[in-house]
Amino acid sequence: MSASASRPSRIRSLSVSLAGAVGVVAAVVAGATIWLMLTDPITVAEAIDTGEVGPLVQELADVLYDAFVGLIKYL
């Protein structure tokens, strides 16, 4: 009976952890997008105008990679 009592607790804990991880990823991507809008507005405007998100995604990946490398160097 104790195994069935702890199962909902594990599921609840897993769902809270998953929601937290999704929230952190969304916040990082939103912050990087805002940073990209401030530092490279031409790429963002062109992506919005043409509807092609490939260059925007590439620039966003570059921003996130540079931030990650900078964080690793700092540590």
N, CA, C, O and CB atoms as a CASP TS submission, in Angstrom:
PFRMAT TS
TARGET T0000
AUTHOR 0000-0000-0000
METHOD Language model
MODEL 1
PARENT N/A
ATOM      1  N   MET     1       0.814  -1.180   0.000  1.00  0.00           N
ATOM      2  CA  MET     1       0.000   0.000   0.000  1.00  0.00           C
ATOM      3  C   MET     1       0.867   1.257   0.000  1.00  0.00           C
ATOM      4  O   MET     1       0.438   2.295  -0.503  1.00  0.00           O
ATOM      5  CB  MET     1      -0.931  -0.009   1.192  1.00  0.00           C
ATOM      6  N   SER     2       2.041   1.185   0.537  1.00  0.00           N
ATOM      7  CA  SER     2       2.893   2.373   0.565  1.00  0.00           C
ATOM      8  C   SER     2       3.439   2.686  -0.823  1.00  0.00           C
ATOM      9  O   SER     2       3.722   3.847  -1.117  1.00  0.00           O
ATOM     10  CB  SER     2       4.048   2.180   1.554  1.00  0.00           C
ATOM     11  N   ALA     3       3.596   1.675  -1.689  1.00  0.00           N
ATOM     12  CA  ALA     3       4.084   1.921  -3.042  1.00  0.00           C
ATOM     13  C   ALA     3       3.055   2.707  -3.842  1.00  0.00           C
ATOM     14  O   ALA     3       3.423   3.593  -4.613  1.00  0.00           O
ATOM     15  CB  ALA     3       4.411   0.596  -3.749  1.00  0.00           C
ATOM     16  N   SER     4       1.773   2.398  -3.671  1.00  0.00           N
ATOM     17  CA  SER     4       0.745   3.136  -4.403  1.00  0.00           C
ATOM     18  C   SER     4       0.551   4.528  -3.825  1.00  0.00           C
ATOM     19  O   SER     4       0.135   5.436  -4.545  1.00  0.00           O
ATOM     20  CB  SER     4      -0.576   2.374  -4.381  1.00  0.00           C
ATOM     21  N   ALA     5       0.837   4.715  -2.564  1.00  0.00           N
ATOM     22  CA  ALA     5       0.697   6.035  -1.944  1.00  0.00           C
ATOM     23  C   ALA     5       1.802   6.977  -2.406  1.00  0.00           C
ATOM     24  O   ALA     5       1.572   8.182  -2.501  1.00  0.00           O
ATOM     25  CB  ALA     5       0.715   5.915  -0.416  1.00  0.00           C
ATOM     26  N   SER     6       2.983   6.466  -2.692  1.00  0.00           N
ATOM     27  CA  SER     6       4.083   7.323  -3.106  1.00  0.00           C
ATOM     28  C   SER     6       4.093   7.589  -4.609  1.00  0.00           C
ATOM     29  O   SER     6       4.799   8.487  -5.068  1.00  0.00           O
ATOM     30  CB  SER     6       5.390   6.704  -2.695  1.00  0.00           C
ATOM     31  N   ARG     7       3.326   6.830  -5.376  1.00  0.00           N
ATOM     32  CA  ARG     7       3.323   7.013  -6.837  1.00  0.00           C
ATOM     33  C   ARG     7       2.785   8.382  -7.254  1.00  0.00           C
ATOM     34  O   ARG     7       3.426   9.043  -8.071  1.00  0.00           O
ATOM     35  CB  ARG     7       2.492   5.919  -7.496  1.00  0.00           C
ATOM     36  N   PRO     8       1.639   8.845  -6.738  1.00  0.00           N
ATOM     37  CA  PRO     8       1.181  10.184  -7.117  1.00  0.00           C
ATOM     38  C   PRO     8       2.166  11.275  -6.707  1.00  0.00           C
ATOM     39  O   PRO     8       2.286  12.297  -7.383  1.00  0.00           O
ATOM     40  CB  PRO     8      -0.174  10.463  -6.494  1.00  0.00           C
ATOM     41  N   SER     9       2.857  11.057  -5.617  1.00  0.00           N
ATOM     42  CA  SER     9       3.847  12.030  -5.173  1.00  0.00           C
ATOM     43  C   SER     9       5.001  12.115  -6.173  1.00  0.00           C
ATOM     44  O   SER     9       5.486  13.209  -6.463  1.00  0.00           O
ATOM     45  CB  SER     9       4.375  11.661  -3.775  1.00  0.00           C
ATOM     46  N   ARG    10       5.443  10.981  -6.697  1.00  0.00           N
ATOM     47  CA  ARG    10       6.514  10.970  -7.691  1.00  0.00           C
ATOM     48  C   ARG    10       6.074  11.633  -8.988  1.00  0.00           C
ATOM     49  O   ARG    10       6.829  12.389  -9.600  1.00  0.00           O
ATOM     50  CB  ARG    10       6.968   9.542  -7.965  1.00  0.00           C
ATOM     51  N   ILE    11       4.849  11.342  -9.400  1.00  0.00           N
ATOM     52  CA  ILE    11       4.333  11.939 -10.632  1.00  0.00           C
ATOM     53  C   ILE    11       4.218  13.449 -10.461  1.00  0.00           C
ATOM     54  O   ILE    11       4.568  14.206 -11.366  1.00  0.00           O
ATOM     55  CB  ILE    11       2.958  11.327 -11.010  1.00  0.00           C
ATOM     56  N   ARG    12       3.738  13.881  -9.326  1.00  0.00           N
ATOM     57  CA  ARG    12       3.607  15.308  -9.062  1.00  0.00           C
ATOM     58  C   ARG    12       4.977  15.967  -9.036  1.00  0.00           C
ATOM     59  O   ARG    12       5.152  17.058  -9.578  1.00  0.00           O
ATOM     60  CB  ARG    12       2.872  15.549  -7.737  1.00  0.00           C
ATOM     61  N   SER    13       5.931  15.325  -8.423  1.00  0.00           N
ATOM     62  CA  SER    13       7.285  15.866  -8.365  1.00  0.00           C
ATOM     63  C   SER    13       7.916  15.950  -9.747  1.00  0.00           C
ATOM     64  O   SER    13       8.585  16.930 -10.074  1.00  0.00           O
ATOM     65  CB  SER    13       8.152  15.016  -7.453  1.00  0.00           C
ATOM     66  N   LEU    14       7.701  14.920 -10.554  1.00  0.00           N
ATOM     67  CA  LEU    14       8.231  14.912 -11.918  1.00  0.00           C
ATOM     68  C   LEU    14       7.588  16.001 -12.764  1.00  0.00           C
ATOM     69  O   LEU    14       8.272  16.663 -13.545  1.00  0.00           O
ATOM     70  CB  LEU    14       8.009  13.547 -12.569  1.00  0.00           C
ATOM     71  N   SER    15       6.282  16.192 -12.616  1.00  0.00           N
ATOM     72  CA  SER    15       5.594  17.206 -13.413  1.00  0.00           C
ATOM     73  C   SER    15       6.033  18.611 -13.010  1.00  0.00           C
ATOM     74  O   SER    15       6.146  19.491 -13.863  1.00  0.00           O
ATOM     75  CB  SER    15       4.076  17.065 -13.260  1.00  0.00           C
ATOM     76  N   VAL    16       6.278  18.828 -11.734  1.00  0.00           N
ATOM     77  CA  VAL    16       6.769  20.129 -11.277  1.00  0.00           C
ATOM     78  C   VAL    16       8.183  20.361 -11.806  1.00  0.00           C
ATOM     79  O   VAL    16       8.509  21.469 -12.230  1.00  0.00           O
ATOM     80  CB  VAL    16       6.747  20.216  -9.725  1.00  0.00           C
ATOM     81  N   SER    17       9.010  19.345 -11.785  1.00  0.00           N
ATOM     82  CA  SER    17      10.372  19.471 -12.315  1.00  0.00           C
ATOM     83  C   SER    17      10.361  19.738 -13.812  1.00  0.00           C
ATOM     84  O   SER    17      11.121  20.576 -14.297  1.00  0.00           O
ATOM     85  CB  SER    17      11.180  18.206 -12.019  1.00  0.00           C
ATOM     86  N   LEU    18       9.513  19.041 -14.543  1.00  0.00           N
ATOM     87  CA  LEU    18       9.419  19.246 -15.979  1.00  0.00           C
ATOM     88  C   LEU    18       8.907  20.644 -16.299  1.00  0.00           C
ATOM     89  O   LEU    18       9.421  21.296 -17.208  1.00  0.00           O
ATOM     90  CB  LEU    18       8.511  18.196 -16.606  1.00  0.00           C
ATOM     91  N   ALA    19       7.910  21.109 -15.571  1.00  0.00           N
ATOM     92  CA  ALA    19       7.390  22.464 -15.792  1.00  0.00           C
ATOM     93  C   ALA    19       8.456  23.507 -15.470  1.00  0.00           C
ATOM     94  O   ALA    19       8.559  24.519 -16.163  1.00  0.00           O
ATOM     95  CB  ALA    19       6.131  22.709 -14.933  1.00  0.00           C
ATOM     96  N   GLY    20       9.236  23.275 -14.443  1.00  0.00           N
ATOM     97  CA  GLY    20      10.322  24.192 -14.110  1.00  0.00           C
ATOM     98  C   GLY    20      11.386  24.231 -15.192  1.00  0.00           C
ATOM     99  O   GLY    20      11.882  25.303 -15.539  1.00  0.00           O
ATOM    100  N   ALA    21      11.741  23.070 -15.727  1.00  0.00           N
ATOM    101  CA  ALA    21      12.749  23.013 -16.786  1.00  0.00           C
ATOM    102  C   ALA    21      12.257  23.714 -18.046  1.00  0.00           C
ATOM    103  O   ALA    21      13.018  24.436 -18.692  1.00  0.00           O
ATOM    104  CB  ALA    21      13.114  21.558 -17.102  1.00  0.00           C
ATOM    105  N   VAL    22      10.999  23.509 -18.399  1.00  0.00           N
ATOM    106  CA  VAL    22      10.429  24.183 -19.569  1.00  0.00           C
ATOM    107  C   VAL    22      10.400  25.686 -19.344  1.00  0.00           C
ATOM    108  O   VAL    22      10.671  26.456 -20.265  1.00  0.00           O
ATOM    109  CB  VAL    22       9.009  23.660 -19.866  1.00  0.00           C
ATOM    110  N   GLY    23      10.076  26.106 -18.136  1.00  0.00           N
ATOM    111  CA  GLY    23      10.068  27.528 -17.808  1.00  0.00           C
ATOM    112  C   GLY    23      11.446  28.157 -17.911  1.00  0.00           C
ATOM    113  O   GLY    23      11.583  29.271 -18.416  1.00  0.00           O
ATOM    114  N   VAL    24      12.459  27.463 -17.442  1.00  0.00           N
ATOM    115  CA  VAL    24      13.822  27.980 -17.525  1.00  0.00           C
ATOM    116  C   VAL    24      14.275  28.088 -18.977  1.00  0.00           C
ATOM    117  O   VAL    24      14.872  29.092 -19.367  1.00  0.00           O
ATOM    118  CB  VAL    24      14.785  27.083 -16.737  1.00  0.00           C
ATOM    119  N   VAL    25      13.998  27.070 -19.773  1.00  0.00           N
ATOM    120  CA  VAL    25      14.374  27.109 -21.190  1.00  0.00           C
ATOM    121  C   VAL    25      13.647  28.248 -21.900  1.00  0.00           C
ATOM    122  O   VAL    25      14.248  28.959 -22.706  1.00  0.00           O
ATOM    123  CB  VAL    25      14.057  25.760 -21.878  1.00  0.00           C
ATOM    124  N   ALA    26      12.365  28.426 -21.609  1.00  0.00           N
ATOM    125  CA  ALA    26      11.599  29.500 -22.236  1.00  0.00           C
ATOM    126  C   ALA    26      12.148  30.865 -21.834  1.00  0.00           C
ATOM    127  O   ALA    26      12.221  31.769 -22.667  1.00  0.00           O
ATOM    128  CB  ALA    26      10.117  29.393 -21.857  1.00  0.00           C
ATOM    129  N   ALA    27      12.534  31.027 -20.574  1.00  0.00           N
ATOM    130  CA  ALA    27      13.093  32.299 -20.122  1.00  0.00           C
ATOM    131  C   ALA    27      14.431  32.587 -20.786  1.00  0.00           C
ATOM    132  O   ALA    27      14.706  33.730 -21.152  1.00  0.00           O
ATOM    133  CB  ALA    27      13.255  32.297 -18.609  1.00  0.00           C
ATOM    134  N   VAL    28      15.261  31.570 -20.945  1.00  0.00           N
ATOM    135  CA  VAL    28      16.561  31.756 -21.597  1.00  0.00           C
ATOM    136  C   VAL    28      16.381  32.129 -23.058  1.00  0.00           C
ATOM    137  O   VAL    28      17.056  33.030 -23.555  1.00  0.00           O
ATOM    138  CB  VAL    28      17.412  30.485 -21.481  1.00  0.00           C
ATOM    139  N   VAL    29      15.482  31.451 -23.747  1.00  0.00           N
ATOM    140  CA  VAL    29      15.248  31.761 -25.166  1.00  0.00           C
ATOM    141  C   VAL    29      14.643  33.158 -25.306  1.00  0.00           C
ATOM    142  O   VAL    29      15.007  33.890 -26.227  1.00  0.00           O
ATOM    143  CB  VAL    29      14.312  30.702 -25.815  1.00  0.00           C
ATOM    144  N   ALA    30      13.737  33.539 -24.420  1.00  0.00           N
ATOM    145  CA  ALA    30      13.146  34.876 -24.478  1.00  0.00           C
ATOM    146  C   ALA    30      14.206  35.950 -24.221  1.00  0.00           C
ATOM    147  O   ALA    30      14.241  36.968 -24.913  1.00  0.00           O
ATOM    148  CB  ALA    30      12.001  35.003 -23.455  1.00  0.00           C
ATOM    149  N   GLY    31      15.057  35.726 -23.240  1.00  0.00           N
ATOM    150  CA  GLY    31      16.129  36.675 -22.971  1.00  0.00           C
ATOM    151  C   GLY    31      17.099  36.803 -24.129  1.00  0.00           C
ATOM    152  O   GLY    31      17.532  37.906 -24.463  1.00  0.00           O
ATOM    153  N   ALA    32      17.438  35.691 -24.738  1.00  0.00           N
ATOM    154  CA  ALA    32      18.345  35.720 -25.888  1.00  0.00           C
ATOM    155  C   ALA    32      17.698  36.415 -27.075  1.00  0.00           C
ATOM    156  O   ALA    32      18.377  37.111 -27.829  1.00  0.00           O
ATOM    157  CB  ALA    32      18.765  34.301 -26.278  1.00  0.00           C
ATOM    158  N   THR    33      16.398  36.236 -27.249  1.00  0.00           N
ATOM    159  CA  THR    33      15.695  36.905 -28.337  1.00  0.00           C
ATOM    160  C   THR    33      15.665  38.411 -28.123  1.00  0.00           C
ATOM    161  O   THR    33      15.856  39.176 -29.069  1.00  0.00           O
ATOM    162  CB  THR    33      14.274  36.365 -28.466  1.00  0.00           C
ATOM    163  N   ILE    34      15.432  38.838 -26.907  1.00  0.00           N
ATOM    164  CA  ILE    34      15.456  40.271 -26.603  1.00  0.00           C
ATOM    165  C   ILE    34      16.854  40.824 -26.828  1.00  0.00           C
ATOM    166  O   ILE    34      17.015  41.904 -27.396  1.00  0.00           O
ATOM    167  CB  ILE    34      15.000  40.535 -25.148  1.00  0.00           C
ATOM    168  N   TRP    35      17.862  40.087 -26.383  1.00  0.00           N
ATOM    169  CA  TRP    35      19.246  40.520 -26.606  1.00  0.00           C
ATOM    170  C   TRP    35      19.538  40.637 -28.103  1.00  0.00           C
ATOM    171  O   TRP    35      20.184  41.589 -28.540  1.00  0.00           O
ATOM    172  CB  TRP    35      20.238  39.534 -25.943  1.00  0.00           C
ATOM    173  N   LEU    36      19.071  39.690 -28.867  1.00  0.00           N
ATOM    174  CA  LEU    36      19.283  39.712 -30.309  1.00  0.00           C
ATOM    175  C   LEU    36      18.549  40.885 -30.957  1.00  0.00           C
ATOM    176  O   LEU    36      19.059  41.494 -31.898  1.00  0.00           O
ATOM    177  CB  LEU    36      18.823  38.393 -30.932  1.00  0.00           C
ATOM    178  N   MET    37      17.374  41.199 -30.466  1.00  0.00           N
ATOM    179  CA  MET    37      16.639  42.347 -30.996  1.00  0.00           C
ATOM    180  C   MET    37      17.377  43.651 -30.726  1.00  0.00           C
ATOM    181  O   MET    37      17.312  44.580 -31.531  1.00  0.00           O
ATOM    182  CB  MET    37      15.239  42.406 -30.390  1.00  0.00           C
ATOM    183  N   LEU    38      18.073  43.725 -29.608  1.00  0.00           N
ATOM    184  CA  LEU    38      18.811  44.941 -29.272  1.00  0.00           C
ATOM    185  C   LEU    38      20.146  45.029 -29.992  1.00  0.00           C
ATOM    186  O   LEU    38      20.584  46.124 -30.347  1.00  0.00           O
ATOM    187  CB  LEU    38      19.035  45.014 -27.782  1.00  0.00           C
ATOM    188  N   THR    39      20.793  43.909 -30.211  1.00  0.00           N
ATOM    189  CA  THR    39      22.134  43.922 -30.790  1.00  0.00           C
ATOM    190  C   THR    39      22.154  43.722 -32.297  1.00  0.00           C
ATOM    191  O   THR    39      23.088  44.174 -32.958  1.00  0.00           O
ATOM    192  CB  THR    39      22.965  42.867 -30.147  1.00  0.00           C
ATOM    193  N   ASP    40      21.150  43.058 -32.857  1.00  0.00           N
ATOM    194  CA  ASP    40      21.114  42.803 -34.299  1.00  0.00           C
ATOM    195  C   ASP    40      19.677  42.949 -34.810  1.00  0.00           C
ATOM    196  O   ASP    40      19.056  41.963 -35.208  1.00  0.00           O
ATOM    197  CB  ASP    40      21.672  41.384 -34.625  1.00  0.00           C
ATOM    198  N   PRO    41      19.155  44.173 -34.799  1.00  0.00           N
ATOM    199  CA  PRO    41      17.747  44.354 -35.177  1.00  0.00           C
ATOM    200  C   PRO    41      17.472  44.089 -36.656  1.00  0.00           C
ATOM    201  O   PRO    41      16.332  43.810 -37.027  1.00  0.00           O
ATOM    202  CB  PRO    41      17.311  45.753 -34.838  1.00  0.00           C
ATOM    203  N   ILE    42      18.491  44.172 -37.500  1.00  0.00           N
ATOM    204  CA  ILE    42      18.273  43.950 -38.930  1.00  0.00           C
ATOM    205  C   ILE    42      17.906  42.496 -39.195  1.00  0.00           C
ATOM    206  O   ILE    42      17.007  42.220 -39.988  1.00  0.00           O
ATOM    207  CB  ILE    42      19.524  44.338 -39.735  1.00  0.00           C
ATOM    208  N   THR    43      18.584  41.577 -38.550  1.00  0.00           N
ATOM    209  CA  THR    43      18.270  40.154 -38.727  1.00  0.00           C
ATOM    210  C   THR    43      16.856  39.851 -38.242  1.00  0.00           C
ATOM    211  O   THR    43      16.118  39.111 -38.893  1.00  0.00           O
ATOM    212  CB  THR    43      19.290  39.274 -37.973  1.00  0.00           C
ATOM    213  N   VAL    44      16.482  40.420 -37.107  1.00  0.00           N
ATOM    214  CA  VAL    44      15.144  40.183 -36.565  1.00  0.00           C
ATOM    215  C   VAL    44      14.081  40.780 -37.489  1.00  0.00           C
ATOM    216  O   VAL    44      13.072  40.138 -37.781  1.00  0.00           O
ATOM    217  CB  VAL    44      15.019  40.782 -35.144  1.00  0.00           C
ATOM    218  N   ALA    45      14.313  42.005 -37.946  1.00  0.00           N
ATOM    219  CA  ALA    45      13.340  42.641 -38.832  1.00  0.00           C
ATOM    220  C   ALA    45      13.219  41.900 -40.152  1.00  0.00           C
ATOM    221  O   ALA    45      12.119  41.756 -40.685  1.00  0.00           O
ATOM    222  CB  ALA    45      13.725  44.089 -39.086  1.00  0.00           C
ATOM    223  N   GLU    46      14.324  41.436 -40.678  1.00  0.00           N
ATOM    224  CA  GLU    46      14.291  40.691 -41.937  1.00  0.00           C
ATOM    225  C   GLU    46      13.552  39.368 -41.767  1.00  0.00           C
ATOM    226  O   GLU    46      12.802  38.957 -42.653  1.00  0.00           O
ATOM    227  CB  GLU    46      15.715  40.438 -42.449  1.00  0.00           C
ATOM    228  N   ALA    47      13.760  38.702 -40.639  1.00  0.00           N
ATOM    229  CA  ALA    47      13.064  37.438 -40.389  1.00  0.00           C
ATOM    230  C   ALA    47      11.564  37.664 -40.256  1.00  0.00           C
ATOM    231  O   ALA    47      10.768  36.849 -40.723  1.00  0.00           O
ATOM    232  CB  ALA    47      13.611  36.762 -39.123  1.00  0.00           C
ATOM    233  N   ILE    48      11.177  38.763 -39.621  1.00  0.00           N
ATOM    234  CA  ILE    48       9.757  39.065 -39.484  1.00  0.00           C
ATOM    235  C   ILE    48       9.164  39.445 -40.836  1.00  0.00           C
ATOM    236  O   ILE    48       8.051  39.038 -41.167  1.00  0.00           O
ATOM    237  CB  ILE    48       9.538  40.198 -38.465  1.00  0.00           C
ATOM    238  N   ASP    49       9.907  40.226 -41.617  1.00  0.00           N
ATOM    239  CA  ASP    49       9.404  40.692 -42.912  1.00  0.00           C
ATOM    240  C   ASP    49       9.229  39.552 -43.912  1.00  0.00           C
ATOM    241  O   ASP    49       8.205  39.468 -44.590  1.00  0.00           O
ATOM    242  CB  ASP    49      10.345  41.733 -43.488  1.00  0.00           C
ATOM    243  N   THR    50      10.221  38.685 -44.002  1.00  0.00           N
ATOM    244  CA  THR    50      10.165  37.606 -44.985  1.00  0.00           C
ATOM    245  C   THR    50       9.448  36.367 -44.475  1.00  0.00           C
ATOM    246  O   THR    50       8.985  35.549 -45.270  1.00  0.00           O
ATOM    247  CB  THR    50      11.550  37.237 -45.409  1.00  0.00           C
ATOM    248  N   GLY    51       9.354  36.222 -43.178  1.00  0.00           N
ATOM    249  CA  GLY    51       8.729  35.032 -42.609  1.00  0.00           C
ATOM    250  C   GLY    51       9.669  33.842 -42.531  1.00  0.00           C
ATOM    251  O   GLY    51       9.263  32.760 -42.107  1.00  0.00           O
ATOM    252  N   GLU    52      10.907  34.024 -42.931  1.00  0.00           N
ATOM    253  CA  GLU    52      11.898  32.948 -42.877  1.00  0.00           C
ATOM    254  C   GLU    52      12.666  33.066 -41.561  1.00  0.00           C
ATOM    255  O   GLU    52      13.329  34.071 -41.307  1.00  0.00           O
ATOM    256  CB  GLU    52      12.875  33.009 -44.108  1.00  0.00           C
ATOM    257  N   VAL    53      12.569  32.044 -40.739  1.00  0.00           N
ATOM    258  CA  VAL    53      13.160  32.110 -39.412  1.00  0.00           C
ATOM    259  C   VAL    53      14.533  31.462 -39.333  1.00  0.00           C
ATOM    260  O   VAL    53      15.141  31.453 -38.263  1.00  0.00           O
ATOM    261  CB  VAL    53      12.248  31.463 -38.424  1.00  0.00           C
ATOM    262  N   GLY    54      15.031  30.925 -40.425  1.00  0.00           N
ATOM    263  CA  GLY    54      16.341  30.260 -40.422  1.00  0.00           C
ATOM    264  C   GLY    54      17.468  31.153 -39.939  1.00  0.00           C
ATOM    265  O   GLY    54      18.205  30.756 -39.036  1.00  0.00           O
ATOM    266  N   PRO    55      17.635  32.356 -40.508  1.00  0.00           N
ATOM    267  CA  PRO    55      18.709  33.237 -40.033  1.00  0.00           C
ATOM    268  C   PRO    55      18.517  33.665 -38.582  1.00  0.00           C
ATOM    269  O   PRO    55      19.488  33.813 -37.840  1.00  0.00           O
ATOM    270  CB  PRO    55      18.796  34.466 -40.914  1.00  0.00           C
ATOM    271  N   LEU    56      17.266  33.863 -38.181  1.00  0.00           N
ATOM    272  CA  LEU    56      16.991  34.256 -36.804  1.00  0.00           C
ATOM    273  C   LEU    56      17.366  33.138 -35.836  1.00  0.00           C
ATOM    274  O   LEU    56      17.956  33.391 -34.785  1.00  0.00           O
ATOM    275  CB  LEU    56      15.513  34.628 -36.639  1.00  0.00           C
ATOM    276  N   VAL    57      17.027  31.922 -36.188  1.00  0.00           N
ATOM    277  CA  VAL    57      17.366  30.776 -35.336  1.00  0.00           C
ATOM    278  C   VAL    57      18.884  30.595 -35.265  1.00  0.00           C
ATOM    279  O   VAL    57      19.426  30.279 -34.206  1.00  0.00           O
ATOM    280  CB  VAL    57      16.695  29.483 -35.869  1.00  0.00           C
ATOM    281  N   GLN    58      19.563  30.795 -36.386  1.00  0.00           N
ATOM    282  CA  GLN    58      21.017  30.667 -36.401  1.00  0.00           C
ATOM    283  C   GLN    58      21.663  31.732 -35.511  1.00  0.00           C
ATOM    284  O   GLN    58      22.578  31.428 -34.745  1.00  0.00           O
ATOM    285  CB  GLN    58      21.550  30.776 -37.840  1.00  0.00           C
ATOM    286  N   GLU    59      21.198  32.965 -35.609  1.00  0.00           N
ATOM    287  CA  GLU    59      21.734  34.032 -34.757  1.00  0.00           C
ATOM    288  C   GLU    59      21.410  33.773 -33.295  1.00  0.00           C
ATOM    289  O   GLU    59      22.238  34.021 -32.418  1.00  0.00           O
ATOM    290  CB  GLU    59      21.177  35.396 -35.183  1.00  0.00           C
ATOM    291  N   LEU    60      20.215  33.278 -33.032  1.00  0.00           N
ATOM    292  CA  LEU    60      19.817  32.963 -31.666  1.00  0.00           C
ATOM    293  C   LEU    60      20.696  31.848 -31.094  1.00  0.00           C
ATOM    294  O   LEU    60      21.097  31.908 -29.932  1.00  0.00           O
ATOM    295  CB  LEU    60      18.333  32.553 -31.619  1.00  0.00           C
ATOM    296  N   ALA    61      20.990  30.848 -31.896  1.00  0.00           N
ATOM    297  CA  ALA    61      21.877  29.771 -31.449  1.00  0.00           C
ATOM    298  C   ALA    61      23.285  30.302 -31.191  1.00  0.00           C
ATOM    299  O   ALA    61      23.942  29.877 -30.240  1.00  0.00           O
ATOM    300  CB  ALA    61      21.920  28.638 -32.492  1.00  0.00           C
ATOM    301  N   ASP    62      23.749  31.222 -32.024  1.00  0.00           N
ATOM    302  CA  ASP    62      25.070  31.822 -31.805  1.00  0.00           C
ATOM    303  C   ASP    62      25.116  32.606 -30.506  1.00  0.00           C
ATOM    304  O   ASP    62      26.097  32.532 -29.767  1.00  0.00           O
ATOM    305  CB  ASP    62      25.443  32.733 -32.971  1.00  0.00           C
ATOM    306  N   VAL    63      24.058  33.357 -30.224  1.00  0.00           N
ATOM    307  CA  VAL    63      24.000  34.132 -28.981  1.00  0.00           C
ATOM    308  C   VAL    63      24.017  33.206 -27.773  1.00  0.00           C
ATOM    309  O   VAL    63      24.757  33.437 -26.817  1.00  0.00           O
ATOM    310  CB  VAL    63      22.741  35.020 -28.951  1.00  0.00           C
ATOM    311  N   LEU    64      23.202  32.159 -27.818  1.00  0.00           N
ATOM    312  CA  LEU    64      23.164  31.217 -26.695  1.00  0.00           C
ATOM    313  C   LEU    64      24.495  30.489 -26.530  1.00  0.00           C
ATOM    314  O   LEU    64      24.944  30.266 -25.405  1.00  0.00           O
ATOM    315  CB  LEU    64      22.038  30.201 -26.893  1.00  0.00           C
ATOM    316  N   TYR    65      25.127  30.120 -27.640  1.00  0.00           N
ATOM    317  CA  TYR    65      26.422  29.442 -27.570  1.00  0.00           C
ATOM    318  C   TYR    65      27.484  30.367 -26.972  1.00  0.00           C
ATOM    319  O   TYR    65      28.261  29.947 -26.114  1.00  0.00           O
ATOM    320  CB  TYR    65      26.857  28.965 -28.972  1.00  0.00           C
ATOM    321  N   ASP    66      27.517  31.618 -27.421  1.00  0.00           N
ATOM    322  CA  ASP    66      28.498  32.564 -26.871  1.00  0.00           C
ATOM    323  C   ASP    66      28.277  32.798 -25.390  1.00  0.00           C
ATOM    324  O   ASP    66      29.238  32.910 -24.630  1.00  0.00           O
ATOM    325  CB  ASP    66      28.433  33.892 -27.614  1.00  0.00           C
ATOM    326  N   ALA    67      27.012  32.874 -24.967  1.00  0.00           N
ATOM    327  CA  ALA    67      26.718  33.046 -23.546  1.00  0.00           C
ATOM    328  C   ALA    67      27.162  31.822 -22.748  1.00  0.00           C
ATOM    329  O   ALA    67      27.707  31.958 -21.652  1.00  0.00           O
ATOM    330  CB  ALA    67      25.217  33.302 -23.335  1.00  0.00           C
ATOM    331  N   PHE    68      26.934  30.638 -23.289  1.00  0.00           N
ATOM    332  CA  PHE    68      27.336  29.411 -22.604  1.00  0.00           C
ATOM    333  C   PHE    68      28.856  29.318 -22.497  1.00  0.00           C
ATOM    334  O   PHE    68      29.386  28.942 -21.452  1.00  0.00           O
ATOM    335  CB  PHE    68      26.781  28.183 -23.337  1.00  0.00           C
ATOM    336  N   VAL    69      29.553  29.659 -23.575  1.00  0.00           N
ATOM    337  CA  VAL    69      31.028  29.622 -23.556  1.00  0.00           C
ATOM    338  C   VAL    69      31.553  30.638 -22.544  1.00  0.00           C
ATOM    339  O   VAL    69      32.484  30.346 -21.793  1.00  0.00           O
ATOM    340  CB  VAL    69      31.614  29.915 -24.977  1.00  0.00           C
ATOM    341  N   GLY    70      30.960  31.824 -22.525  1.00  0.00           N
ATOM    342  CA  GLY    70      31.376  32.834 -21.551  1.00  0.00           C
ATOM    343  C   GLY    70      31.151  32.377 -20.118  1.00  0.00           C
ATOM    344  O   GLY    70      31.971  32.640 -19.238  1.00  0.00           O
ATOM    345  N   LEU    71      30.038  31.690 -19.887  1.00  0.00           N
ATOM    346  CA  LEU    71      29.746  31.176 -18.546  1.00  0.00           C
ATOM    347  C   LEU    71      30.748  30.099 -18.152  1.00  0.00           C
ATOM    348  O   LEU    71      31.211  30.076 -17.012  1.00  0.00           O
ATOM    349  CB  LEU    71      28.313  30.616 -18.480  1.00  0.00           C
ATOM    350  N   ILE    72      31.088  29.216 -19.069  1.00  0.00           N
ATOM    351  CA  ILE    72      32.061  28.164 -18.783  1.00  0.00           C
ATOM    352  C   ILE    72      33.440  28.767 -18.503  1.00  0.00           C
ATOM    353  O   ILE    72      34.139  28.314 -17.597  1.00  0.00           O
ATOM    354  CB  ILE    72      32.140  27.170 -19.960  1.00  0.00           C
ATOM    355  N   LYS    73      33.829  29.773 -19.265  1.00  0.00           N
ATOM    356  CA  LYS    73      35.117  30.433 -19.028  1.00  0.00           C
ATOM    357  C   LYS    73      35.148  31.106 -17.667  1.00  0.00           C
ATOM    358  O   LYS    73      36.179  31.119 -16.995  1.00  0.00           O
ATOM    359  CB  LYS    73      35.402  31.460 -20.122  1.00  0.00           C
ATOM    360  N   TYR    74      34.002  31.670 -17.260  1.00  0.00           N
ATOM    361  CA  TYR    74      33.920  32.339 -15.967  1.00  0.00           C
ATOM    362  C   TYR    74      34.071  31.330 -14.835  1.00  0.00           C
ATOM    363  O   TYR    74      34.701  31.626 -13.820  1.00  0.00           O
ATOM    364  CB  TYR    74      32.590  33.096 -15.833  1.00  0.00           C
ATOM    365  N   LEU    75      33.510  30.164 -14.999  1.00  0.00           N
ATOM    366  CA  LEU    75      33.582  29.156 -13.942  1.00  0.00           C
ATOM    367  C   LEU    75      34.947  28.522 -13.972  1.00  0.00           C
ATOM    368  O   LEU    75      35.236  27.638 -13.165  1.00  0.00           O
ATOM    369  CB  LEU    75      32.475  28.083 -14.101  1.00  0.00           C
TER
END
